[in-house]
Structures are given as C-alpha cells and as structure tokens.
Amino acid sequence: MKKVLFLALAAASFSFASCDSKTENANEQAAENVEAAGEAQADAMENAADAVRDSAETTAEAVEEGATAPAATTEAPATTPAQ
C-alpha cells in the first residue's frame, strides 16, 4: 500500500516538474517522507528477520550439542517373573 502511495506521489511530483511552486515542493517533500518511512519499515523488518535467524541458529546449535552429548543411562534392576 505504501508503495502505491509513494508511486502516486512521485507521479504527481513529476507532473508538476515544469513549475517550481510551493505545491511542487510540498509534493516532493511528501514523496521523500513516504520513501523514508518505507525504508525505515524495510530496515525494521530486516532487523526482525535477522533476530529470528540468530535465534534459530542458537536453538539449532543447542539441539546439536544436546544430540552429541552422551546420554545419561540408568539401569533398571533385573526383575524375575512372578510365579
């Protein structure tokens, strides 16, 4: 949705390219604000993805270490069948 809004604002700012007016400057500023917000959101999503990836790697390493550790064995006492 933000991309569509950004493209619409960009198109509007280009349509007024022959004029150097307050409206044009406001449209350009709005387009830049939308672009900056989109980039900030993309950065936040990348950071969240990195955190998930790091967490998954940590969990995988813990599982691998648990799988390679010797298992604790307990021996059950021998029982004789009841007659």
TANORZI-V887079 format. One record per run of one state. SS is the DSSP state (helix for helix, strand for strand, loop for the rest). FROM is the first residue (numbers start at 1). LEN is the number of residues. Records with the same first field share a line. If there is no record, write none. Layout:
SS = FROM-LEN + FROM-LEN
This chain:
loop = 1-1 + 16-6 + 69-15
helix = 2-14 + 22-47
